[in-house]
């Protein structure tokens, strides 16, 4: 019998029916907030033309500056809320955080329905950013703590998959439905999600932390389908209780005191590397500037088809990751996908540079490069870092560190959005893609040398591997 150090037990015994369906259901309910985050992140793209047109719902065409402020409000506001979610998660639990996230998502739609003037839209997008910072701070942690080791990676990948599905969902709605119909459909999602979240249990490690041992035992039994008095459930509770008692005897662990531990210190730098790989590799620029890149490449494409194709390819990649992340492991998947992003980035940079010098190139190459990059992003570069970040830390500091990483991630996305255009104008767009290529390929090499495999391993095993590096 194996079990996680701070989650539900696996059931490998032949005389115990392996039923993880409730873990999947609870994880999907919590991760619906990630789907909604994707829906809201994708809202601005199909609505820019309408908001700047003569029939704008604001009553007047919005300026380029107003559109820029509306679009950037998500990343800017998200920077300031991540650590707050970490505090609430540690003090009051993961479930409350997820309810707050869904409530902010509903509020964002309500504000948009109230008024379409630029101030209201900026405030609404700020709510989207506030909820989005919590989505990527809390949901991976909650999912990890309610799932068995054998499905932990797959459940994390599904969460990232839902974000891409949300973006695709909004692009499709925005292309074919009117402005207010889209808003009402968007509002219905977090409202329904809130109703289901009321039935979602708190994570067992947090229940043990606040002394609700019986409730934690019943939660594990509910999630695994085992009897509350069965040996696997009792073993999991005993392990969590022992670990918590050891933590209680220790001085309160802060980020500063955690750094005194060699394994935690190395885990911190690994996590910092993971979030930088995710947010500095250029894929965010592809999502944000795909139409500009394609236009600069001389390719003509139906705008609606173009918008729908990017999240579709990302979804295909995320679907692949739900299988490969557990079958092949985190490390091989991330190395492969970083290489698959880095090489097309170099190719795209070369094509753009040749075009700037007057050479004629095949118009289909940029499409292939973008497709490969986005696919690899969804297949490994997006899901693996969030999965690993929740696996390498002790429960006592996990939420704090993940909150810090997500804050850094949003700030890096904000910088990438601001710097892409001026650098492209000053040095050529090809320069940015050569930089992105170098970041991805160097990161792949660093993964080979530095990153331990975490698939199916306990926290103790992961920390031992980190100290051995």
PEUR-V960378 format. One record per residue. N is the residue number from 1. RES is the residue in three letters. SS is DSSP state (a for helix, b for strand, c for the rest). OMEGA is omega in degrees with one decimal (* if undefined). NEAR is the number of other ideal C-beta (glycine too) atoms within 10 Angstrom. Layout:
N_RES_SS_OMEGA_NEAR, N_RES_SS_OMEGA_NEAR
This chain:
1_UNK_c_176.7_12, 2_UNK_c_179.3_13, 3_UNK_b_178.0_21, 4_UNK_c_178.5_24, 5_UNK_c_179.9_18, 6_UNK_c_178.7_24, 7_UNK_c_-176.6_26, 8_UNK_c_-177.8_29, 9_UNK_b_167.3_25, 10_UNK_c_-179.5_23, 11_UNK_c_-176.2_22, 12_UNK_c_-178.5_13, 13_UNK_c_-176.1_11, 14_UNK_c_-177.0_7, 15_UNK_c_177.2_5, 16_UNK_c_-179.8_17, 17_UNK_c_-177.6_10, 18_UNK_c_-176.2_14, 19_UNK_c_-179.5_12, 20_UNK_c_-175.2_20, 21_UNK_a_-178.8_10, 22_UNK_a_174.8_15, 23_UNK_a_178.0_22, 24_UNK_a_-178.2_16, 25_UNK_a_-179.8_14, 26_UNK_a_178.0_24, 27_UNK_a_179.2_26, 28_UNK_a_177.4_17, 29_UNK_a_178.7_18, 30_UNK_a_-176.9_29, 31_UNK_a_172.1_26, 32_UNK_a_175.2_24, 33_UNK_a_176.0_31, 34_UNK_a_175.2_26, 35_UNK_a_179.3_23, 36_UNK_a_177.3_30, 37_UNK_a_176.2_28, 38_UNK_a_177.4_24, 39_UNK_a_-176.9_27, 40_UNK_a_177.3_28, 41_UNK_a_-179.6_21, 42_UNK_c_-173.7_24, 43_UNK_a_-171.4_27, 44_UNK_a_-173.3_20, 45_UNK_a_-178.3_20, 46_UNK_a_-176.4_22, 47_UNK_a_-177.6_23, 48_UNK_a_-178.4_15, 49_UNK_a_179.4_11, 50_UNK_a_-177.3_18, 51_UNK_a_-179.9_22, 52_UNK_c_-178.8_16, 53_UNK_c_-178.9_11, 54_UNK_c_179.2_7, 55_UNK_c_-178.7_9, 56_UNK_c_177.7_17, 57_UNK_c_176.4_18, 58_UNK_c_-177.3_17, 59_UNK_c_178.4_9, 60_UNK_c_179.2_13, 61_UNK_c_177.6_14, 62_UNK_c_-179.1_23, 63_UNK_c_176.4_12, 64_UNK_a_179.2_9, 65_UNK_a_179.3_9, 66_UNK_a_177.6_19, 67_UNK_a_179.2_18, 68_UNK_a_179.2_13, 69_UNK_a_178.6_17, 70_UNK_a_-177.3_24, 71_UNK_a_-175.6_19, 72_UNK_a_-177.9_18, 73_UNK_a_-179.1_20, 74_UNK_a_-178.0_28, 75_UNK_a_-176.3_24, 76_UNK_a_-177.6_18, 77_UNK_a_-177.9_21, 78_UNK_a_-178.1_27, 79_UNK_c_-170.2_19, 80_UNK_c_-172.7_14, 81_UNK_c_-173.3_24, 82_UNK_a_-176.6_25, 83_UNK_a_176.0_17, 84_UNK_a_176.6_16, 85_UNK_a_179.8_28, 86_UNK_a_178.3_25, 87_UNK_a_-179.5_13, 88_UNK_a_-179.6_19, 89_UNK_a_-180.0_26, 90_UNK_a_-175.5_19, 91_UNK_a_-171.4_11, 92_UNK_a_175.3_14, 93_UNK_c_-179.0_19, 94_UNK_a_-175.6_27, 95_UNK_a_179.9_19, 96_UNK_a_178.5_16, 97_UNK_a_-178.0_27, 98_UNK_a_175.9_26, 99_UNK_a_177.2_17, 100_UNK_a_178.9_20, 101_UNK_a_-179.1_30, 102_UNK_a_178.9_27, 103_UNK_a_177.3_17, 104_UNK_a_177.4_24, 105_UNK_a_176.5_30, 106_UNK_a_180.0_22, 107_UNK_a_179.6_18, 108_UNK_a_178.1_29, 109_UNK_a_-179.5_26, 110_UNK_a_179.1_15, 111_UNK_a_177.9_21, 112_UNK_a_178.3_26, 113_UNK_a_-178.3_15, 114_UNK_a_-178.4_11, 115_UNK_c_178.7_15, 116_UNK_c_177.4_22, 117_UNK_c_-169.8_15, 118_UNK_a_-179.1_18, 119_UNK_a_179.1_13, 120_UNK_a_179.3_16, 121_UNK_a_176.8_27, 122_UNK_a_177.9_18, 123_UNK_a_178.6_18, 124_UNK_a_179.2_25, 125_UNK_a_174.7_27, 126_UNK_a_174.6_21, 127_UNK_a_176.5_23, 128_UNK_a_178.1_27, 129_UNK_a_178.8_26, 130_UNK_a_178.2_23, 131_UNK_a_-179.0_28, 132_UNK_a_178.0_31, 133_UNK_a_177.8_29, 134_UNK_a_-179.8_29, 135_UNK_a_-175.4_28, 136_UNK_a_173.5_29, 137_UNK_a_-168.5_31, 138_UNK_a_-173.4_29, 139_UNK_a_176.6_27, 140_UNK_a_179.3_28, 141_UNK_a_179.8_27, 142_UNK_a_-179.7_26, 143_UNK_a_179.5_28, 144_UNK_a_-172.4_27, 145_UNK_a_177.3_21, 146_UNK_a_-173.8_28, 147_UNK_c_174.4_24, 148_UNK_c_-179.2_21, 149_UNK_a_-172.6_21, 150_UNK_a_179.9_17, 151_UNK_a_-175.0_18, 152_UNK_a_-179.0_28, 153_UNK_a_-179.9_29, 154_UNK_a_179.3_21, 155_UNK_a_177.0_26, 156_UNK_a_179.0_30, 157_UNK_a_178.4_29, 158_UNK_a_177.1_22, 159_UNK_a_178.6_27, 160_UNK_a_176.5_30, 161_UNK_a_-178.5_26, 162_UNK_a_176.9_24, 163_UNK_a_179.5_28, 164_UNK_a_176.7_28, 165_UNK_a_178.2_21, 166_UNK_a_177.8_25, 167_UNK_a_178.4_27, 168_UNK_a_179.3_22, 169_UNK_a_-179.6_20, 170_UNK_a_177.9_26, 171_UNK_a_179.7_23, 172_UNK_a_178.5_17, 173_UNK_a_-177.3_19, 174_UNK_a_-178.4_22, 175_UNK_a_-169.4_14, 176_UNK_a_179.9_11, 177_UNK_c_-179.4_14, 178_UNK_c_-171.1_11, 179_UNK_a_-173.3_16, 180_UNK_a_175.1_12, 181_UNK_a_177.7_11, 182_UNK_a_-178.9_21, 183_UNK_a_179.4_23, 184_UNK_a_176.8_11, 185_UNK_a_178.4_15, 186_UNK_a_-179.9_23, 187_UNK_a_-177.5_18, 188_UNK_a_-175.0_12, 189_UNK_a_179.7_21, 190_UNK_a_177.6_27, 191_UNK_a_176.2_14, 192_UNK_a_178.9_13, 193_UNK_a_178.8_23, 194_UNK_a_179.0_18, 195_UNK_a_179.9_10, 196_UNK_a_-179.2_15, 197_UNK_a_178.0_21, 198_UNK_c_-178.7_9, 199_UNK_c_-178.3_9, 200_UNK_c_-180.0_18, 201_UNK_c_170.6_18, 202_UNK_c_-179.0_20, 203_UNK_c_-178.8_28, 204_UNK_a_179.4_28, 205_UNK_a_179.1_25, 206_UNK_a_177.7_26, 207_UNK_a_176.6_22, 208_UNK_a_-178.9_26, 209_UNK_a_-178.0_21, 210_UNK_c_173.0_14, 211_UNK_c_-179.8_11, 212_UNK_c_-173.7_15, 213_UNK_a_-178.9_15, 214_UNK_a_178.7_11, 215_UNK_a_177.1_15, 216_UNK_a_179.1_25, 217_UNK_a_179.6_21, 218_UNK_a_178.7_16, 219_UNK_a_177.9_24, 220_UNK_a_178.5_27, 221_UNK_a_179.4_20, 222_UNK_a_-176.4_18, 223_UNK_a_-176.3_27, 224_UNK_a_-176.2_24, 225_UNK_c_178.5_15, 226_UNK_c_174.7_21, 227_UNK_c_-177.2_11, 228_UNK_c_-179.2_14, 229_UNK_c_-178.5_9, 230_UNK_c_-176.5_17, 231_UNK_a_178.9_13, 232_UNK_a_179.5_22, 233_UNK_a_-179.2_25, 234_UNK_a_177.6_17, 235_UNK_a_178.9_13, 236_UNK_a_178.9_29, 237_UNK_a_180.0_22, 238_UNK_a_-179.4_10, 239_UNK_a_178.1_18, 240_UNK_a_-178.7_26, 241_UNK_a_178.8_15, 242_UNK_a_179.2_11, 243_UNK_a_-179.6_19, 244_UNK_a_177.8_19, 245_UNK_a_177.5_11, 246_UNK_a_177.9_10, 247_UNK_a_-178.1_15, 248_UNK_a_-179.9_9, 249_UNK_a_-178.9_7, 250_UNK_c_172.3_10, 251_UNK_c_-179.1_7, 252_UNK_c_-176.0_8, 253_UNK_c_172.9_16, 254_UNK_c_177.1_11, 255_UNK_a_-180.0_12, 256_UNK_a_-179.3_7, 257_UNK_a_179.4_13, 258_UNK_a_-178.3_19, 259_UNK_c_177.8_12, 260_UNK_c_178.1_9, 261_UNK_c_-175.3_16, 262_UNK_a_-178.0_11, 263_UNK_a_179.6_20, 264_UNK_a_179.5_21, 265_UNK_a_179.0_14, 266_UNK_a_176.7_19, 267_UNK_a_179.3_27, 268_UNK_a_-178.5_20, 269_UNK_a_174.6_11, 270_UNK_a_178.2_23, 271_UNK_a_177.4_21, 272_UNK_a_175.7_15, 273_UNK_a_-178.9_17, 274_UNK_a_-176.5_25, 275_UNK_a_177.7_22, 276_UNK_a_175.0_17, 277_UNK_a_-177.2_24, 278_UNK_a_-167.9_25, 279_UNK_a_-179.3_23, 280_UNK_a_-173.6_19, 281_UNK_c_173.8_28, 282_UNK_c_-178.6_25, 283_UNK_a_176.1_24, 284_UNK_a_178.1_20, 285_UNK_a_177.9_23, 286_UNK_a_178.4_24, 287_UNK_a_-174.6_20, 288_UNK_a_-171.2_17, 289_UNK_a_-176.6_18, 290_UNK_a_-177.3_19, 291_UNK_a_178.6_14, 292_UNK_a_179.7_14, 293_UNK_a_-179.1_22, 294_UNK_a_178.9_17, 295_UNK_a_178.5_13, 296_UNK_a_179.6_18, 297_UNK_c_179.1_21, 298_UNK_c_-178.6_13, 299_UNK_c_174.5_16, 300_UNK_c_-176.3_8, 301_UNK_c_174.2_15, 302_UNK_c_-176.5_9, 303_UNK_a_-179.4_12, 304_UNK_a_177.8_14, 305_UNK_a_179.1_10, 306_UNK_a_-178.0_17, 307_UNK_a_-177.6_23, 308_UNK_a_-174.3_17, 309_UNK_a_-175.1_19, 310_UNK_a_176.5_21, 311_UNK_a_178.1_25, 312_UNK_a_178.8_21, 313_UNK_a_177.8_22, 314_UNK_a_177.5_30, 315_UNK_a_178.2_21, 316_UNK_a_177.3_17, 317_UNK_a_179.4_29, 318_UNK_a_176.8_26, 319_UNK_a_177.7_17, 320_UNK_a_-176.6_19, 321_UNK_a_-179.8_28, 322_UNK_a_178.3_20, 323_UNK_a_-172.0_13, 324_UNK_a_-175.8_23, 325_UNK_a_177.2_25, 326_UNK_a_-177.6_21, 327_UNK_a_-175.1_12, 328_UNK_c_179.6_14, 329_UNK_c_-177.0_16, 330_UNK_a_-173.3_26, 331_UNK_a_179.1_18, 332_UNK_a_-179.0_18, 333_UNK_a_-178.6_26, 334_UNK_a_178.8_27, 335_UNK_a_-179.9_19, 336_UNK_a_-176.0_17, 337_UNK_a_175.2_29, 338_UNK_a_176.9_26, 339_UNK_a_179.8_18, 340_UNK_a_173.6_21, 341_UNK_a_-174.6_31, 342_UNK_a_-178.2_23, 343_UNK_a_175.5_18, 344_UNK_a_176.2_26, 345_UNK_a_177.9_29, 346_UNK_a_178.0_18, 347_UNK_a_179.4_18, 348_UNK_a_176.7_28, 349_UNK_a_179.0_23, 350_UNK_a_179.1_17, 351_UNK_a_-179.2_22, 352_UNK_a_179.1_24, 353_UNK_a_178.7_16, 354_UNK_a_178.7_13, 355_UNK_a_177.5_18, 356_UNK_a_-179.8_12, 357_UNK_c_174.0_8, 358_UNK_c_179.3_6, 359_UNK_c_176.0_9, 360_UNK_c_-178.2_8, 361_UNK_c_177.8_14, 362_UNK_c_-177.1_12, 363_UNK_c_-177.5_14, 364_UNK_a_-175.0_10, 365_UNK_a_177.9_16, 366_UNK_a_179.0_24, 367_UNK_a_178.7_17, 368_UNK_a_-179.2_13, 369_UNK_a_179.5_25, 370_UNK_a_-179.3_25, 371_UNK_a_179.1_19, 372_UNK_a_-179.4_19, 373_UNK_a_-179.2_31, 374_UNK_a_177.8_27, 375_UNK_a_-179.4_22, 376_UNK_a_176.4_30, 377_UNK_a_179.8_29, 378_UNK_a_-175.7_28, 379_UNK_a_-176.0_30, 380_UNK_a_-174.9_29, 381_UNK_a_177.7_28, 382_UNK_c_-173.1_24, 383_UNK_a_-173.3_32, 384_UNK_a_-179.9_32, 385_UNK_a_-179.6_26, 386_UNK_a_177.1_27, 387_UNK_a_-177.7_30, 388_UNK_a_-177.9_26, 389_UNK_a_178.5_27, 390_UNK_a_-175.6_23, 391_UNK_a_-169.0_24, 392_UNK_c_-177.8_25, 393_UNK_c_171.5_24, 394_UNK_c_-178.6_20, 395_UNK_a_-172.7_23, 396_UNK_a_-177.4_21, 397_UNK_a_-174.1_21, 398_UNK_a_-176.2_25, 399_UNK_a_-180.0_26, 400_UNK_a_-177.9_20, 401_UNK_a_179.2_22, 402_UNK_a_176.5_26, 403_UNK_a_177.7_26, 404_UNK_a_-179.0_19, 405_UNK_a_-179.1_24, 406_UNK_a_174.5_29, 407_UNK_a_177.6_22, 408_UNK_a_-178.8_17, 409_UNK_a_178.7_26, 410_UNK_a_179.6_25, 411_UNK_a_177.8_16, 412_UNK_a_176.1_18, 413_UNK_a_178.8_23, 414_UNK_a_178.9_18, 415_UNK_a_-179.3_13, 416_UNK_a_179.4_20, 417_UNK_a_-177.7_19, 418_UNK_a_-171.4_13, 419_UNK_a_-173.7_12, 420_UNK_a_-176.2_19, 421_UNK_a_-178.8_15, 422_UNK_a_178.0_9, 423_UNK_a_178.9_14, 424_UNK_a_179.8_20, 425_UNK_a_-176.7_9, 426_UNK_a_-172.8_8, 427_UNK_a_-176.7_12, 428_UNK_c_-178.4_17, 429_UNK_a_179.9_23, 430_UNK_a_179.2_21, 431_UNK_a_179.8_15, 432_UNK_a_-177.1_24, 433_UNK_a_171.7_27, 434_UNK_a_177.0_18, 435_UNK_a_179.5_17, 436_UNK_a_179.1_27, 437_UNK_a_-179.9_23, 438_UNK_a_179.8_16, 439_UNK_a_-178.1_19, 440_UNK_a_-176.7_28, 441_UNK_a_175.9_18, 442_UNK_a_178.2_13, 443_UNK_a_178.0_24, 444_UNK_a_178.2_20, 445_UNK_a_179.0_12, 446_UNK_a_177.2_15, 447_UNK_a_179.0_22, 448_UNK_a_-173.5_10, 449_UNK_a_-163.0_7, 450_UNK_a_-169.4_14, 451_UNK_c_174.1_22, 452_UNK_c_173.6_22, 453_UNK_c_-178.4_15, 454_UNK_c_-176.3_25, 455_UNK_c_174.3_21, 456_UNK_c_-177.8_14, 457_UNK_c_175.9_18, 458_UNK_c_179.0_17, 459_UNK_a_-179.8_21, 460_UNK_a_179.7_11, 461_UNK_a_179.5_14, 462_UNK_a_-180.0_22, 463_UNK_a_177.1_21, 464_UNK_a_178.5_13, 465_UNK_a_178.6_17, 466_UNK_a_-179.2_21, 467_UNK_a_-179.4_14, 468_UNK_a_-177.0_9, 469_UNK_c_*_10
